[in-house]
Amino acid sequence: MLEIAKNITITGYSKIDGEIAEGHQAVIDSANPENMSISSWQQDGALYKANRVQCRADAAEFEDAVYLLQDEMIAEKQTAE
């Protein structure tokens, strides 16, 4: 039997002078928003290393944004039940 899942994917990038140093992605399960995965990757290792402070600040900002979205989705689900 076919089972279809709907997920929301959020992607962000740490850019330094227009170049991507690091990428971030979060996937939230729409049916069960408590389930979320977050990953990061270095697009340009040298650029990342030279700008670690900014990249770490961007990573924290990204996490704050996706956790806020996750909290909103959980609240919406609880209201609908």
Secondary structure as the mmCIF struct_conf table of DSSP 4:
data_model
#
loop_
_struct_conf.conf_type_id
_struct_conf.id
_struct_conf.beg_label_comp_id
_struct_conf.beg_label_asym_id
_struct_conf.beg_label_seq_id
_struct_conf.end_label_comp_id
_struct_conf.end_label_asym_id
_struct_conf.end_label_seq_id
STRN STRN1 ASN A 7 ILE A 16
TURN_TY1_P TURN_TY1_P1 ASP A 17 GLY A 18
STRN STRN2 GLU A 19 ASP A 29
BEND BEND1 SER A 30 ASN A 32
TURN_TY1_P TURN_TY1_P2 PRO A 33 GLU A 34
STRN STRN3 MET A 36 GLN A 42
BEND BEND2 GLN A 43 GLN A 43
HELX_RH_AL_P HELX_RH_AL_P1 GLY A 45 ALA A 50
TURN_TY1_P TURN_TY1_P3 ASN A 51 ASN A 51
HELX_RH_AL_P HELX_RH_AL_P2 ARG A 52 ALA A 80
#
